[in-house]
Amino acid sequence: MGLLPYEVLSRYYQKLLYDGDYDCWTEYLLTLVEKYSPEKSGVDVGCGTGIFTRKLKKAGFNVSGVDISQSMLTVAETLTRKDKIKIDYIKGDMRSIALFNKVGFISVVNDGLNYVEGKFVKRTFKSFNKCLLKGGLLIFDLSTEYKLSAVLNGQMYGDDSEDLSYVWLSEYDKTVKKLDINISFFEKQGDVYKRYNEYQTQYAHSVEFIKNQLIDCGFNVVSITNQFGKDISEKEERVLFVAIKK
Ligand SMILES: C[S@@+](CC[C@H](N)C(=O)[O-])C[C@H]1O[C@@H](n2cnc3c(N)ncnc32)[C@H](O)[C@@H]1O
């Protein structure tokens, strides 16, 4: 059965991908939003299950979440209700988001821009630019081409537990610089396991390409670092961009 990206993964996303490292990293990202955003208002784009969105809200930001996956947003809404806080989550495509009121920051955390094909990057940054106040912050990360092509390419991993087993396969196509991810879930339903196959594609973008697109779309690039603000090494797996709308 073919599914939309994150249709099944949304149910296990927090369990499979959320750990102390993520918590520590997003604490660092929060300090950057606090430092650079000219206002408390913002949008967490590609918010997924809303882990960073809730962190922003709890830190006093007036933030909403946007994601293309209704399944991820449904989980985000449930977890936000559980936390007894209020956040608006909106289904939308980052390649063409539009806001009624401009905001102080846009964050796109944990690979969001890797889901945007190269030919749509400019359009995406233009839509971000239109949503931001003058001096507004755009902060996002990217998994690097090194990670997609040398670390994840050919990787197969999985887990086998009572309620859920899964196999995760990734294959990189260097001619089009994209990583195809195929996840098979075996979910226990009564006495049987039901299989679901989910496909995702991530695109590799070079730092130079992203930097030029940001400049072309009216941003000043403040910093391009590794995910914790340090210099980028040859085998860096994640790069962090901080840019300000001119
Ligand atoms: C790896 S998840 C990251 C989620 C969340 N930001 C986090 O830190 O856990 C990437 C998210 O980007 C969303 N996404 C992918 N393409 C998108 C698009 N064109 N517009 C909006 N969201 C998108 C996916 O649905 C997914 O929830």
The ligand as an ORCA input file, in Angstrom:
! r2SCAN-3c Opt
* xyz 0 1
  C      11.947     15.699      9.398
  S      10.392     16.487      9.630
  C      10.801     17.756     10.792
  C       9.635     18.116     11.656
  C       9.908     19.102     12.770
  N      10.326     20.396     12.273
  C      10.913     18.554     13.749
  O      11.902     19.247     14.012
  O      10.727     17.457     14.273
  C      10.162     17.412      8.141
  C       8.771     17.993      8.023
  O       8.706     18.815      6.861
  C       7.399     18.688      6.334
  N       7.398     19.124      4.927
  C       7.960     18.513      3.871
  N       7.740     19.218      2.754
  C       7.001     20.302      3.105
  C       6.446     21.402      2.391
  N       6.620     21.530      1.076
  N       5.761     22.333      3.079
  C       5.572     22.221      4.424
  N       6.062     21.186      5.144
  C       6.776     20.235      4.509
  C       7.078     17.217      6.514
  O       5.702     16.942      6.408
  C       7.655     16.958      7.892
  O       6.702     17.142      8.896
*
